[in-house]
Each structure stands twice: as structure tokens, then as C-alpha cells.
């Protein structure tokens, strides 16, 4: 089966439809599938639901899809750093389903493992728990969270072989593996594609069985926030 494609547009061809649920890897601007996000912008697909920790910044990452009004709903943990995300939510223009970060990651992982739901203490007694099934285990209250089964996953890795076995670099790993697992189809962008057998099997973070399409590209790697301290004597 062909896995390597020449561009984001080619890799996404035939996969995008209005109203679909997309799981996106990344945390802030770290490890985001920026090329695939740009491909979705260019496709014009609308009314999308995006499951992702946050939505990038105003002019980069998933923030671009908010600017073009292609997102109907976000399933996220964090709204900060993106003024358009906050503005649309507060204005009632964007539906938002808040998820604690660990819960969101586990919902993706559960979906990838075929688990329809699980119980957690996180969120009990808060608005997160409203409308959800409550159960008692060993005298403690838990709420049920549903696994995420996405129509499409878009993720970014550092290096992959030609079959999609992938390695993520340090903190850029973040939500990418569980996001990749929970999609019916997973498209991954990488910085480098190497021949099969080049990667140490013990170093593989995501098996190629989860990856259906693969592209290699050049990434901008923006810094979301730069904080420095003044030099002494200046």
C-alpha cells in the first residue's frame, strides 16, 4: 500500500468532508502538523470538529482554521494564547467542549484501543462532570468519559521509515501518538523519511500500522513565547 505522498494536498485528497471530526497532535506550537493544517485550510472543508489540546495562535497552526471559520467545534483543554479562539467562544460563534489535558489524551488513546468509555475522578464536582454518568468505586465518585473515534488524525513526527514507523523528538511527542491512534485514517508529516530497517525498533514511538499516509516537509518551528532575563549591568 502506498504511504508516501508528495504534498499535504495529495495526502489529504479524498479524506476531507464537511462536518468531520479531526484529531490533531501538538501542544501549543510544539509538534503541530502545520503542513497538514495548511492543507485543510486550502481544501475549504467546513463545519469541522477538532480534538486538540489547544488551537495554536492567531495566525499559525489551528488558529488559521479559526480565522477562516472552518471550525464549528473545538474539543480542547486550553483557550489561552489565541485571542480569536477566545473571541469566537465568548461571542457564541464557536462550540467548545472543555477536557482536562489528561482526560483528552486518554480519550484519544482509548479510541485508538477500541475502548468506548472509561471512568475517571478528574472533573468530578465541576462543570466537566455535568450530564455525565457518575459511579462509585471503593467509596469514591468517578465520571465516565467517552473514547474519541476520529474520522481523521493529523500528526507530526521527527523521523519515520517508509512504512510509517515513527520517532517523535522530545516534547514534540506530546499528544501526537494518542491522536494518531484514534483516527480511522492517520496522515503524518515528518522532517525526514528513512529506509525501512534504519530505525532501532526499541526507539519507535508509534508503529507504522497506525499511519496510512505520510509526507516529508520543511517546518517553520515557531517559538510560541520567548522569555529572557536582562543581562547583569544592562
Secondary structure, DSSP 8 states (H G I E B T S, - for coil): ---B-SSHHHHHTTT--TT-EEEE--BTTBT--HHHHHHHHHHT--SEEEE-S---BTTBTTHHHHHTT-EEEEEES--TT-HHHHHHHHTTSSEEEE--HHHHHHHHHHHHTT--EEEESTTTTSGGGTTS-EEEETTEEEEEEE---EEEEEEEEEEEETT--EE--GGGGTTHHHHHHTEEEEEEEEEEEE-TT-S-GGG-SB-GGG--EEEE-------S-------TT-
